[in-house]
Structure formats: structure tokens, C-alpha cells
Amino acid sequence: MKLLIVNPNSSETVTGAIMESARRPAAPGTELVAVTTKGGTRNIDSAFGDYLSGASMLRTALDAVALHGPDAVVLAGFGRVGIDALKEALTIPVVSIAEASMAVACLLGHRFTTLTMLEQFIPYQQELVRFYGFEAKCASVRAINVNVEECVTDRDRALDQLREQIQKIVAEDRSEVVILACAGLCGYDAELSRLAGVPVLDPVAVGVKVAEGLVALGLAHSKLRRFAHPPQPLENYL
């Protein structure tokens, strides 16, 4: 089995952290191919960054699919960043780490919290929960104030803020599951889970296992309506 792991931002530093998390749960026979988006922005920390990076991600991902022939794609950005368009374009499974981790969180507790970077990004994350249909299962959306790349490069600072927030999440929000809602937050899950006493999800790790499961089951997203192929050949759009 071969999975294409797509970082929708243009930071190789973040791609490195993503791949560390992706390799941890991957089955021994699963080949992982990493792709960093050419163009876009180094930090997807706003709707502006999302839209700028989405188009670049699509071109990068489609070129990589043609080159590598993966069995599934994991879009390793905790946002929309072109996920609908990629599902329209492809027939193989396309897994959003955001959607996958919210779905799995619902299996593990009554309600979950998404913990992201930058307080300014909270409204975007609230809309993302609503977009995927999990609003009734979401106890809260919280944030630290460290950007995506700094979550990877300044881990002590990020971890201090994560510890502070996760204690509030359990005590004040009464959340039973926490999702680290940023690819830059990969790798913090085990320590935070021990601290909080609740499941803490690394969304990249979850996305990889969901993708493996879909491939093993022979399943992919429906092409009947919402994710039907675009009416024109793809080259007419690119």
C-alpha cells in the first residue's frame, strides 16, 4: 500500500514533523511518500492563507499522484485547503486529517475540543467544525499563540502553552477528547494525554490509519453528487 502525504503549506520543516507522525502508526507494509506544496504560504493561519495555499496544493498533489500512483492521499492540513476540489479530481481515497480526527474523536468520548495555534484562528476552526457537521459533538475550540512553524521549531514554548490549555479544556470545558488541530502540533499527543488523562489525537497519525483502513476495505468517497468529477477536463482549469 502506498499513501501520499500532502503538506498543504510550503514549509519543509512542517513536512518533516508531519512525516514523523505519519510513520509512527503506519503498518510495516505501507509506503509513505511526502509532498510539500510548491507555492502557497509557509503558515496556513487564516482564511487568506487557506485560499492562497489551496490552489497550489491542488497542482502539487495532482502532479504527485500522477508521478507516484498512490492508493490514497492524506491531506495533512487542519483546514479545508482545497479538500473538496481534490476529492472531485480523484477517485482514490482522499482523507482530510481534520475530518478524520473529528470522526474518530466522536468514537472516544461524548464531546471533543480542537486545540489549534493562534487565538485569531479560533473562528476559522469553529467554522471548520460546523462545515464537517460535528458542531453538536464539539465542546470547545481553544488555541495557543504559536504559529505553525514555531510549533515545530520551538517545542518547549509550544508545549508549555499546550499544557496550560489542556488543563482548562478538561476542567472548564468538560471535554473528553482533545484534537491537536494543526499539523505543526504533531508529536505532542502522548505527553498531553498522560497529563490530561483523556485521549489526545495527533491528526496526522489518525489520518494515516483511516486512509489505510479505507484502502484495505476497498472504499473511497462517492462520486455520485458532491464529489462528482468536474464537468470539464482538469487541464481546462489548470
N, C-alpha and C positions, 0 to 999 in steps of 0.2 A: 504494500500500500504506500502511495506517495501523497503527501499533503503539502500544498503550497501555503506558506505562512506569509501574509502580506502585511507589512507595516505601512499604514496609510500616510504617515509623516515621512519627512526626508532625513531623519536622524539615524545614522548608522549606530550611534550609541544606544538609542532606544531599541533598535533591531537586535542588538546583542543581548539586551536584557530580556526581550521577548523570546528569543530562541533558548535562553537558559530555562525559562519557564516551560516552553513548549517541549523540550527534551525530557523533562522530569517524568511526566506521565505517559509519554508515548510508548506504545508497545515495541518490543525488540525488532519486529519486522517492519516498522513504519519508517519510511524515509521522509525527512523534513527538508524542504527547500525554502530558504529565507529570501524575501524580496523586500527591498526598501524603495519606497515611491520616489521616482525621479521628478523633481519639481515639488510644488506644494510648499508646505511650511514645516519647520522643524518641530513646532509645538502646536498641536491642534487643541486650542484652549478657548475657542469661541465659535459662533456660527460662521464668522468670517473665515477662520482657519479651516473649518469643516468644508465649506463650499470651495475654497481655493484648492484644497487637497483632494477633494472627491474626483474631479476630472482627471488630475494627474494620476491618482491611484488607478482609475479605470484603465488608462492606457498602459500603465506599468503592469497591472495584473493580467490583462488580456495578452500582452506580449509574453509574459512569463508562462501563462497557461499553454500558449502555442508552442513555446520552446520546451517546456518540461513535461507536458502531458500528465498533470496530477490527477488523482482520483477525487480530490476535494480541495476546496480553498477555505482557509481560515482568515477572515478579515480581522486583524489584531488591532483594532481601534475601538475605544469605548464611546461610540457615537454612530451617526448614520454614515457619514463619509462615503457615500456612493453605494451602500449595500443593496438598495433596491435595483439600481441600474446593473450592478454586477450579477444579481440573480436573474434579471431579464436576459442578459447576454449569454449566460452559461447554463448548461443542462446538468453539470456535475454539482454535487452538494456545495453550497456556499454558506459558511457558518459565521455569523457575527458573534464576537466574544461578548458583546453586550446582551444580545437576545438570549444566547445560550446560558450565560451565567444567571440571568434573571429567572429563566425557566427552571434551572436546576435549584436555585435558591428556594423556589416555591415547594420543592420536594423535601426540603430540610428544615423548614420552620414555618410558623404562622405568617410572619411578615419579615421583610428584609430591609436593610439600609444599603444604599450605594454611597461609598466614600470616595470622593474624587479629589483632584487637585484644583486649587484656586476657588475661593468663595464666589467670584464673579461667574464661575462656570455652573453654579448650582441651578439657576433657572433652565439652562440648556439641558442639564441632566434630568430635571423634573419633567421637561417636555419629552425627553427620550423614553422615560419610564411610561409615560402616557402613550407615546407612539407605539410602543411594543405591547400595550394592553395590560400592563402589570400594576397600574396605579392602585388598585384595591389591595394589593399584596405588599405595597411599599410603605414602610413605617416612616422613613425619612430619607432625605438626601443631605449629606454633610460633605465638608471639604477641608483640606489643609491648605496652606498658602505656599505651595512649592510647585513650580511648573513641571512639565512632563520630563524634560531632560534632566532637571535638577533632582527629580525623584530617583533617577538612576545614579547620578554623579555625587550627590550629597545625601547619602543614605542615613547618616546619623541625624541630620536635621529633619529629614522626612519621617524617620521612624519616631522621633520624639513627638512630632505633631500627630502622627497616626495613633500613637499610644493614648494621647490626650483625648482625641476624638472618639476612639473606640470605647473608652470607658463611659463617655457621655451617651453613646449610642445604646449601650446595654442598660445603663441606669436610668436615663431620662426618656429615651425613645422606646424602650422595652422591645427592641428589635431582637430577633432570634438568629438571624443570619446576616453577615456583612459581606458585601461585594466590593472588592477593590476596583473602583470604576475608572481605571486609567491603565493603559499598557505600561506606563512608567512605574507603576506600583507593583509590578510583578516581583515575586520572591519575598514579599513581606508577610505572606499569608500564615505560615506555620507559627511564627513568633507571636503574631497578633491573636491567633486562635488560642494559643496557650494562655495568653494574658487575659483575654476576654471570656474564655470558657464557652464560646459559641463558634459554629463553623464560619471561617473566613475564606472566601473564594478568590483564588487567583484566576481572573477571567480567561487568560491565555491557556492555562492548563485545562480549564473546563472546556474551552472551545476545541482544543485538540481531541479530547476524549469524545465529545459529541460528534465531531467530524469522523473519527474512526468508527464510531457506532453506526452512523448513517451509511458509511461505505460498506461496513460489514453486513448491514441489513439490506443493502441494495436499494436504499431510499435517497431521493433528492426532492427538492421543492417542486411543487406543482407548476406546470407551465400553462395551465388552462386559462387563467384570467390575469391575476395581479402580476405575475412574473412571466407572462407571455413574452416571446421574443419580440423585440422592436419591429415595427412593420416594414422598415427599410433595412437593407443590408448594413451591417455595422460600419463598413468603410464609408458609407454616406454620411455618418455622423462624426467620424474621426478626422 
